[in-house]
Amino acid sequence: MDDLLLDASPGWWQTYHPDNADTALIPLHIAEEFLALQAAQPLLEPQRCSFGVLAALLSVALWALKANQLEGFPDGPVGRRPPEVLVSGNAQQMAKLWEERTPQFFYDLLTTRFRITEILEQLAAVWPRPAMSSPSRPAAIPAKAARRVLFLGGGDTTYQWGSFTVRGRQVARGFRQQGVDARAWNSPCEAWCRREPDGWVPTSFVHVKYLCLCAALGWPRAAHIYDPVDDIFGMPNNATLIDAVLVQTALAKSDLEEHPPLRQLRHVAVHWLPLHHSNFHNLRVDPSEPINRVGVHTVHADQELEGWVNEVLAGEGPGAPRFVHLDPMKLFEPNEGKITTPQHTDALYQQLTTLQVGFAKQSGCRSEWWSCSRWKTGQRLVNMLSVGIPTIVWGDARGHLDVLEGLWPPDEDTEREQRDPSSVQDPHCGLNGRGGLPACYPKELVLSSDDELPAALKALLHNASLRAEASKQGLKLAERFELHKMVKRLDAILLDIEARKARAR
């Protein structure tokens, strides 16, 4: 690239007019400077130049391919992001968000001065082609293909819910990545039971949210696991038909194991399997960036929390950050607030990256606080930690403490004590999941009462080192909740049940 262009002063991109350029491809330094500037704009606000960002992302991906940088450029605003991540994880999401905001998406796309279609044509010309298998040879059968796992939603519309997206479709995909023939049924469960036989018979069923009675009765020799996800208030009426139940917290496991009616069902095991995070593109926030937005991503409108935070922010003077409630019911209004597709999942984590400080408070389920504080998942906390958001956490919910204390996975407790006994004594320390040193989340960010919020928030606003430490330790804790680790644990549970039932025949 011309050295004179590289030496151009900051802001030179503002004089760049893509409609007058010889090529649609934006020069690399201009694209990177433009992305750095636009990163300060919240993703969903109208002042963001969406098509400019889209063209810049595609241009950086194209430059990386031309330079044979298949792992991405080593630095810059999108450094270490491979071209496929820039295109599928970033550019496609920008286009999707714009499409959901306007009824004239294609008109805007074709009339924008950024020549996006031309960049896409250039990308297609240099995009690496996957090796093609010979059509005359059958595809290799995975070593575990003899095992077949089916994820079913027990209700008529369960497959349309976000909980089935996470514990059904995503987990099934994780099994397939491990070589297991796993499928998610995207229709009412009774339709699967009535379908024409096709020779595909599951060796294991995972019943998501509700028990699929016809499957449990029709295929008794298979393993049957009930996964209520966040439905914490009871076992199915036909509990004798299941082999195991999954719960979301360590306390839920001990509570249910000691529950008198369940103790009579000796064959029904209780397994702790918390929800994984779905930050599959490893999106990250930079804790060193200025704080512009603090907030939550939840359907629950916690007006008390918003009032407390705004009271603190009001004392910060001009230019203070603002509180933002990212409400899925509004952000995903065309889909009734449901997160059901990979594109929705990507958008959720893109939305999270617009926050520089987060709050993890159990704002819902207040009428059943005793049960919810013991059994409810800490998934919202894990989601924020997986992005690296410095987060203030209320320590009155077991789901939060399971995460911060590093209790998952449970079989690492003894190993943790052997490596560092002090980490067991400290309730906010856990291993990083790779056999290394403990990850200790900053204690000043774990609240025992609402009165501690102002001090914790002020500390984050004014202490960049604290933000960096919270981000770093949060990422370590979130590693424990990656999809492949949850799949490995669930696979071991299913294998054990399948083997036991096979011996009993």
C-alpha positions as CSV (number, residue, x, y, z in Angstrom):
1,M,0.0,0.0,0.0
2,D,1.2,3.5,-0.7
3,D,3.3,4.9,2.2
4,L,1.7,8.3,1.7
5,L,-1.7,6.8,2.4
6,L,-0.4,5.1,5.5
7,D,1.0,8.4,6.7
8,A,-2.3,10.2,6.2
9,S,-3.5,12.2,9.2
10,P,-6.2,10.8,11.5
11,G,-9.6,11.5,10.1
12,W,-8.4,11.2,6.5
13,W,-11.1,8.6,5.9
14,Q,-13.7,11.5,6.1
15,T,-12.5,12.7,2.7
16,Y,-12.8,9.2,1.2
17,H,-15.7,8.9,-1.2
18,P,-16.4,5.3,-2.1
19,D,-18.7,6.1,-5.0
20,N,-15.8,8.0,-6.7
21,A,-13.1,5.4,-6.0
22,D,-11.6,3.2,-8.6
23,T,-12.6,0.1,-6.6
24,A,-15.3,-0.7,-4.1
25,L,-12.7,-2.2,-1.8
26,I,-12.0,0.3,1.0
27,P,-8.2,0.8,1.8
28,L,-7.2,-1.1,4.8
29,H,-6.1,1.8,7.0
30,I,-9.3,3.7,6.2
31,A,-11.5,0.7,7.0
32,E,-9.7,0.2,10.3
33,E,-9.8,3.8,11.3
34,F,-13.5,4.0,10.4
35,L,-14.3,0.8,12.5
36,A,-12.4,2.2,15.4
37,L,-14.5,5.4,15.3
38,Q,-17.8,3.6,14.9
39,A,-17.0,1.1,17.7
40,A,-17.8,4.0,20.1
41,Q,-21.4,4.2,18.7
42,P,-23.9,1.7,20.3
43,L,-24.8,-1.0,17.9
44,L,-28.5,-0.3,17.7
45,E,-28.5,3.5,17.7
46,P,-29.4,5.3,14.4
47,Q,-26.2,7.4,14.3
48,R,-24.1,4.3,13.6
49,C,-23.3,4.2,10.0
50,S,-24.4,0.6,9.5
51,F,-23.6,0.1,5.8
52,G,-20.3,1.9,6.3
53,V,-19.4,-0.5,9.0
54,L,-20.6,-3.4,6.9
55,A,-18.4,-2.3,3.9
56,A,-15.4,-1.8,6.2
57,L,-15.8,-5.2,7.8
58,L,-16.0,-6.9,4.4
59,S,-13.0,-4.9,3.1
60,V,-10.8,-5.9,6.1
61,A,-11.8,-9.6,5.5
62,L,-10.9,-9.2,1.8
63,W,-7.6,-7.6,2.6
64,A,-6.8,-10.4,5.1
65,L,-7.5,-13.1,2.4
66,K,-5.4,-11.2,-0.2
67,A,-2.5,-11.1,2.4
68,N,-3.1,-14.8,3.2
69,Q,-3.8,-13.7,6.9
70,L,-6.3,-16.5,7.4
71,E,-6.2,-16.0,11.2
72,G,-6.8,-12.3,10.8
73,F,-4.4,-9.3,11.1
74,P,-2.3,-9.4,14.3
75,D,-3.5,-6.0,15.5
76,G,-5.9,-3.1,14.8
77,P,-9.6,-2.7,15.8
78,V,-10.5,-6.1,14.4
79,G,-7.1,-7.8,15.1
80,R,-7.0,-11.6,15.4
81,R,-10.4,-12.0,13.9
82,P,-10.3,-14.5,11.0
83,P,-12.1,-13.5,7.8
84,E,-15.0,-15.9,8.4
85,V,-15.6,-14.3,11.8
86,L,-15.6,-10.8,10.2
87,V,-18.1,-12.0,7.6
88,S,-20.4,-14.4,9.5
89,G,-20.0,-13.2,13.0
90,N,-19.9,-9.4,12.4
91,A,-20.9,-8.3,8.9
92,Q,-23.9,-10.6,8.5
93,Q,-25.1,-9.5,11.9
94,M,-24.9,-5.9,11.0
95,A,-26.9,-6.5,7.9
96,K,-29.5,-8.6,9.8
97,L,-29.9,-5.8,12.4
98,W,-30.4,-3.2,9.7
99,E,-32.9,-5.5,7.9
100,E,-35.0,-5.8,11.1
101,R,-35.0,-2.0,11.6
102,T,-36.3,-0.9,8.1
103,P,-38.9,-2.1,5.6
104,Q,-36.7,-1.0,2.7
105,F,-33.5,-2.9,3.5
106,F,-32.7,-4.0,-0.1
107,Y,-33.4,-0.5,-1.4
108,D,-31.0,0.9,1.1
109,L,-28.4,-1.8,0.3
110,L,-28.5,-1.1,-3.4
111,T,-28.5,2.7,-3.2
112,T,-25.9,3.2,-0.5
113,R,-22.8,4.8,-1.7
114,F,-20.8,1.9,-0.2
115,R,-20.6,-0.6,-3.0
116,I,-21.2,-3.7,-0.9
117,T,-22.4,-6.0,-3.6
118,E,-19.1,-5.4,-5.5
119,I,-17.1,-6.2,-2.4
120,L,-19.0,-9.4,-1.9
121,E,-18.3,-10.4,-5.5
122,Q,-14.5,-9.9,-4.9
123,L,-14.8,-11.9,-1.6
124,A,-16.5,-14.8,-3.4
125,A,-13.6,-14.8,-6.0
126,V,-10.9,-15.3,-3.4
127,W,-12.8,-17.2,-0.6
128,P,-11.0,-20.5,0.3
129,R,-12.9,-23.4,-1.2
130,P,-13.5,-26.5,1.1
131,A,-12.1,-29.8,-0.2
132,M,-14.8,-31.6,-2.1
133,S,-15.4,-35.3,-1.4
134,S,-15.9,-37.7,-4.3
135,P,-19.6,-38.1,-5.1
136,S,-19.0,-41.8,-5.8
137,R,-17.9,-42.5,-2.2
138,P,-20.2,-42.4,0.7
139,A,-19.4,-39.9,3.5
140,A,-17.5,-41.4,6.4
141,I,-19.7,-42.5,9.3
142,P,-18.6,-41.0,12.7
143,A,-17.3,-43.5,15.1
144,K,-20.1,-42.8,17.5
145,A,-22.9,-43.1,14.9
146,A,-24.4,-46.1,16.5
147,R,-25.6,-43.8,19.2
148,R,-28.5,-41.5,18.4
149,V,-29.7,-38.7,20.7
150,L,-33.0,-36.8,20.1
151,F,-33.9,-33.5,21.8
152,L,-37.6,-33.0,22.1
153,G,-39.7,-30.2,23.5
154,G,-42.5,-31.7,25.5
155,G,-45.1,-29.0,24.8
156,D,-46.9,-28.1,21.6
157,T,-44.7,-24.9,21.1
158,T,-41.7,-25.6,23.2
159,Y,-39.4,-25.9,20.1
160,Q,-40.2,-22.2,19.5
161,W,-38.7,-21.0,22.8
162,G,-35.3,-19.7,23.5
163,S,-34.7,-22.4,26.1
164,F,-35.1,-25.0,23.4
165,T,-32.6,-23.1,21.2
166,V,-30.0,-23.3,24.0
167,R,-30.7,-26.8,25.4
168,G,-32.0,-28.4,22.3
169,R,-30.7,-27.1,19.0
170,Q,-27.3,-25.8,20.3
171,V,-26.5,-28.9,22.4
172,A,-27.5,-31.2,19.6
173,R,-25.1,-29.3,17.3
174,G,-22.4,-29.7,20.0
175,F,-23.0,-33.5,20.0
176,R,-22.7,-33.7,16.3
177,Q,-19.4,-31.8,16.5
178,Q,-18.3,-34.7,18.8
179,G,-19.3,-37.3,16.3
180,V,-22.6,-38.3,17.9
181,D,-25.7,-38.5,15.7
182,A,-27.9,-35.9,17.5
183,R,-31.0,-34.2,16.3
184,A,-33.4,-31.6,17.6
185,W,-37.1,-32.0,16.7
186,N,-38.5,-28.6,15.6
187,S,-42.2,-29.5,15.9
188,P,-44.6,-30.7,18.6
189,C,-43.3,-33.9,20.2
190,E,-46.4,-35.9,19.4
191,A,-45.7,-35.3,15.7
192,W,-42.4,-37.1,16.1
193,C,-44.1,-40.1,17.8
194,R,-46.7,-40.3,14.9
195,R,-44.2,-39.9,12.1
196,E,-43.6,-42.7,9.6
197,P,-40.8,-45.1,10.8
198,D,-37.6,-44.3,9.0
199,G,-35.1,-46.6,10.8
200,W,-33.7,-43.8,12.9
201,V,-34.4,-44.9,16.5
202,P,-32.8,-42.8,19.3
203,T,-30.7,-44.5,22.0
204,S,-31.3,-41.4,24.2
205,F,-34.1,-38.8,24.5
206,V,-33.6,-35.5,26.2
207,H,-37.0,-34.0,27.1
208,V,-36.6,-30.2,27.2
209,K,-38.9,-28.1,29.5
210,Y,-41.6,-30.8,29.6
211,L,-41.8,-34.5,29.3
212,C,-42.8,-35.9,25.9
213,L,-45.1,-38.6,27.2
214,C,-45.6,-40.5,24.0
215,A,-41.8,-40.8,23.5
216,A,-41.2,-42.0,27.1
217,L,-44.0,-44.6,26.8
218,G,-43.2,-45.7,23.2
219,W,-39.4,-46.2,23.6
220,P,-38.8,-47.4,27.2
221,R,-35.5,-49.1,26.4
222,A,-33.8,-45.8,25.4
223,A,-32.4,-43.4,28.0
224,H,-34.8,-40.6,29.0
225,I,-33.5,-37.4,30.6
226,Y,-35.8,-34.6,31.8
227,D,-34.3,-31.1,31.4
228,P,-36.7,-28.6,32.9
229,V,-34.2,-25.7,32.1
230,D,-35.7,-22.8,34.1
231,D,-39.0,-24.5,35.1
232,I,-37.9,-25.1,38.7
233,F,-41.2,-25.8,40.4
234,G,-41.6,-29.6,40.0
235,M,-41.0,-32.9,38.5
236,P,-43.2,-34.3,35.7
237,N,-46.3,-36.3,36.8
238,N,-44.8,-39.4,35.1
239,A,-41.5,-39.2,36.8
240,T,-41.2,-43.0,36.9
241,L,-40.7,-42.9,33.1
242,I,-37.4,-40.9,33.3
243,D,-33.9,-42.1,34.2
244,A,-32.5,-38.7,35.2
245,V,-33.3,-35.0,35.7
246,L,-31.0,-32.1,35.1
247,V,-30.8,-29.1,37.4
248,Q,-29.2,-25.7,37.1
249,T,-27.4,-25.1,40.5
250,A,-25.4,-27.1,43.0
251,L,-28.1,-26.4,45.7
252,A,-30.9,-27.6,43.4
253,K,-29.1,-30.9,43.1
254,S,-28.8,-31.5,46.8
255,D,-32.4,-30.2,47.4
256,L,-33.9,-32.6,44.8
257,E,-31.8,-35.6,45.9
258,E,-33.2,-35.2,49.4
259,H,-36.8,-34.6,48.3
260,P,-38.7,-37.5,49.9
261,P,-40.9,-38.5,46.9
262,L,-37.9,-38.6,44.6
263,R,-35.8,-40.6,47.1
264,Q,-38.4,-43.4,46.6
265,L,-37.5,-43.4,42.8
266,R,-34.0,-44.9,43.2
267,H,-33.5,-45.2,39.5
268,V,-33.9,-41.5,38.9
269,A,-30.6,-39.7,39.1
270,V,-30.1,-36.0,39.6
271,H,-27.4,-34.2,37.6
272,W,-26.2,-30.7,37.8
273,L,-25.7,-29.3,34.3
274,P,-25.9,-25.5,34.1
275,L,-26.5,-23.6,30.9
276,H,-23.6,-23.0,28.6
277,H,-22.9,-19.5,27.1
278,S,-23.4,-19.1,23.4
279,N,-20.6,-16.5,22.6
280,F,-19.4,-18.7,19.8
281,H,-17.6,-15.9,18.0
282,N,-15.7,-14.9,21.1
283,L,-16.9,-11.3,21.1
284,R,-15.1,-9.1,23.6
285,V,-15.4,-5.7,25.2
286,D,-12.3,-3.6,25.9
287,P,-12.4,-2.7,29.6
288,S,-9.9,0.1,29.0
289,E,-12.4,2.0,26.8
290,P,-14.3,5.0,28.2
291,I,-17.6,4.0,29.9
292,N,-20.6,5.3,28.0
293,R,-23.3,2.7,28.8
294,V,-24.0,0.6,31.8
295,G,-26.9,-1.7,32.1
296,V,-28.7,-5.1,31.8
297,H,-29.9,-7.5,29.1
298,T,-33.1,-9.0,30.4
299,V,-36.9,-9.0,29.9
300,H,-37.3,-7.9,33.5
301,A,-37.8,-4.2,34.0
302,D,-36.1,-3.6,37.4
303,Q,-37.1,0.0,38.1
304,E,-35.5,-0.1,41.6
305,L,-32.1,-1.1,40.1
306,E,-32.4,1.5,37.4
307,G,-33.2,4.2,40.0
308,W,-30.3,3.3,42.2
309,V,-27.9,3.3,39.3
310,N,-29.1,6.6,37.9
311,E,-28.8,8.2,41.3
312,V,-25.1,7.3,41.3
313,L,-24.6,8.4,37.7
314,A,-26.3,11.7,38.4
315,G,-23.4,12.6,40.7
316,E,-20.8,12.0,38.0
317,G,-21.5,15.3,36.3
318,P,-21.5,16.1,32.6
319,G,-20.6,13.3,30.2
320,A,-21.6,10.6,32.8
321,P,-22.5,7.2,31.4
322,R,-26.2,6.3,31.0
323,F,-28.2,3.3,32.2
324,V,-29.5,1.1,29.4
325,H,-32.1,-1.7,29.6
326,L,-31.5,-4.0,26.7
327,D,-34.9,-5.7,26.5
328,P,-35.2,-8.8,24.3
329,M,-38.9,-8.2,24.0
330,K,-38.1,-4.9,22.1
331,L,-34.9,-5.9,20.5
332,F,-36.4,-9.1,19.0
333,E,-40.0,-7.8,18.7
334,P,-40.5,-9.3,15.2
335,N,-39.9,-12.7,16.8
336,E,-42.0,-12.0,20.0
337,G,-38.8,-11.5,22.0
338,K,-37.6,-15.1,21.4
339,I,-34.0,-16.1,20.7
340,T,-34.6,-19.0,18.2
341,T,-32.0,-18.7,15.5
342,P,-28.2,-18.5,15.2
343,Q,-28.6,-15.0,14.0
344,H,-30.6,-14.0,17.0
345,T,-27.9,-15.5,19.3
346,D,-25.2,-13.6,17.5
347,A,-27.3,-10.4,17.8
348,L,-27.7,-10.9,21.6
349,Y,-23.9,-11.0,22.1
350,Q,-23.4,-8.1,19.8
351,Q,-25.9,-6.2,21.9
352,L,-24.0,-7.1,25.1
353,T,-20.8,-5.6,23.7
354,T,-22.4,-2.2,23.8
355,L,-22.2,-2.2,27.6
356,Q,-19.1,-1.3,29.4
357,V,-20.5,-2.3,32.9
358,G,-23.1,-4.9,33.6
359,F,-25.4,-5.8,36.6
360,A,-26.3,-9.4,37.5
361,K,-29.3,-9.2,39.8
362,Q,-32.2,-11.7,40.0
363,S,-34.9,-9.2,39.1
364,G,-37.5,-11.7,38.1
365,C,-39.1,-14.6,40.1
366,R,-39.5,-12.3,43.1
367,S,-42.8,-13.9,44.3
368,E,-41.0,-17.3,44.7
369,W,-37.8,-15.9,46.0
370,W,-36.8,-18.8,48.2
371,S,-37.0,-21.4,45.4
372,C,-35.6,-19.1,42.7
373,S,-32.6,-18.0,44.7
374,R,-31.7,-21.7,45.2
375,W,-32.5,-23.1,41.8
376,K,-32.4,-20.4,39.2
377,T,-29.5,-20.4,36.7
378,G,-26.8,-17.8,36.6
379,Q,-26.8,-17.7,32.8
380,R,-27.2,-13.9,32.4
381,L,-24.1,-13.5,34.5
382,V,-22.1,-16.1,32.5
383,N,-23.2,-14.4,29.3
384,M,-21.8,-11.0,30.4
385,L,-18.6,-12.6,31.8
386,S,-18.1,-14.4,28.5
387,V,-17.9,-11.1,26.7
388,G,-15.5,-9.7,29.3
389,I,-18.0,-7.1,30.8
390,P,-17.0,-6.0,34.3
391,T,-20.1,-6.9,36.2
392,I,-21.5,-6.0,39.6
393,V,-23.1,-9.2,41.0
394,W,-25.7,-9.7,43.7
395,G,-24.5,-12.6,45.9
396,D,-28.0,-13.6,47.1
397,A,-28.6,-16.1,44.3
398,R,-27.1,-19.6,44.2
399,G,-26.8,-19.5,40.4
400,H,-24.5,-16.4,40.7
401,L,-22.4,-18.0,43.5
402,D,-21.9,-21.2,41.6
403,V,-20.2,-19.2,38.9
404,L,-18.1,-16.9,41.1
405,E,-17.0,-19.7,43.4
406,G,-15.9,-21.8,40.5
407,L,-17.9,-24.8,41.6
408,W,-18.6,-26.0,38.1
409,P,-17.6,-28.6,37.0
410,P,-18.0,-30.3,40.4
411,D,-15.3,-33.0,40.0
412,E,-12.6,-30.3,40.0
413,D,-13.3,-29.4,43.7
414,T,-10.8,-31.9,45.1
415,E,-8.2,-31.0,42.5
416,R,-8.7,-27.3,43.3
417,E,-8.1,-27.8,47.0
418,Q,-4.9,-29.8,46.3
419,R,-3.5,-27.0,44.0
420,D,-4.4,-24.1,46.2
421,P,-6.2,-24.6,49.5
422,S,-6.7,-20.9,49.9
423,S,-9.0,-20.8,46.9
424,V,-11.4,-23.0,48.7
425,Q,-11.5,-20.8,51.7
426,D,-12.2,-17.7,49.5
427,P,-15.8,-17.9,48.3
428,H,-15.0,-15.9,45.2
429,C,-12.2,-18.0,43.8
430,G,-12.3,-20.7,41.2
431,L,-10.1,-22.4,38.7
432,N,-9.8,-21.2,35.2
433,G,-10.7,-24.6,33.8
434,R,-7.2,-25.2,32.3
435,G,-5.4,-26.5,35.4
436,G,-3.9,-23.1,36.1
437,L,-4.0,-20.6,39.0
438,P,-7.2,-19.7,40.7
439,A,-9.5,-17.0,39.1
440,C,-10.7,-14.7,41.8
441,Y,-13.5,-12.3,40.9
442,P,-13.0,-8.9,42.7
443,K,-14.8,-9.1,46.0
444,E,-15.9,-5.5,46.0
445,L,-18.1,-6.3,43.0
446,V,-20.0,-9.0,44.8
447,L,-22.8,-7.4,46.8
448,S,-24.4,-8.8,49.9
449,S,-27.0,-6.0,50.0
450,D,-28.4,-3.3,47.8
451,D,-26.7,-0.6,50.0
452,E,-23.3,-1.7,48.6
453,L,-24.2,-0.9,45.0
454,P,-23.1,2.8,45.0
455,A,-19.6,2.0,46.2
456,A,-19.2,-0.8,43.8
457,L,-20.4,1.2,40.8
458,K,-18.2,4.2,41.7
459,A,-15.2,1.9,42.0
460,L,-15.8,0.6,38.5
461,L,-16.3,4.0,37.0
462,H,-13.1,5.4,38.4
463,N,-10.7,2.4,38.6
464,A,-9.6,1.2,35.2
465,S,-7.4,-1.5,36.9
466,L,-10.5,-2.9,38.6
467,R,-12.4,-3.1,35.4
468,A,-9.5,-4.9,33.7
469,E,-9.2,-7.4,36.5
470,A,-13.0,-8.0,36.6
471,S,-13.0,-8.6,32.8
472,K,-10.0,-10.9,33.0
473,Q,-11.2,-13.0,35.8
474,G,-14.7,-13.1,34.4
475,L,-13.5,-14.5,31.2
476,K,-11.6,-17.3,33.0
477,L,-14.7,-18.2,34.9
478,A,-16.9,-18.2,31.8
479,E,-14.5,-20.7,30.1
480,R,-16.0,-23.4,32.3
481,F,-19.4,-22.9,30.7
482,E,-18.4,-23.4,27.0
483,L,-20.7,-25.6,25.0
484,H,-18.2,-28.5,24.3
485,K,-17.7,-28.9,28.1
486,M,-21.4,-29.2,28.8
487,V,-21.8,-31.7,25.9
488,K,-19.0,-33.8,27.3
489,R,-20.7,-34.0,30.6
490,L,-24.1,-34.7,29.2
491,D,-22.7,-37.4,26.9
492,A,-21.1,-39.2,29.9
493,I,-24.5,-39.1,31.7
494,L,-26.3,-40.6,28.6
495,L,-23.6,-43.2,28.1
496,D,-24.0,-44.4,31.7
497,I,-27.8,-44.7,31.4
498,E,-27.6,-46.4,28.0
499,A,-25.2,-49.0,29.3
500,R,-27.2,-49.6,32.5
501,K,-30.4,-50.2,30.5
502,A,-28.6,-52.4,28.0
503,R,-27.4,-54.6,30.9
504,A,-30.9,-54.9,32.3
505,R,-32.4,-56.3,29.1
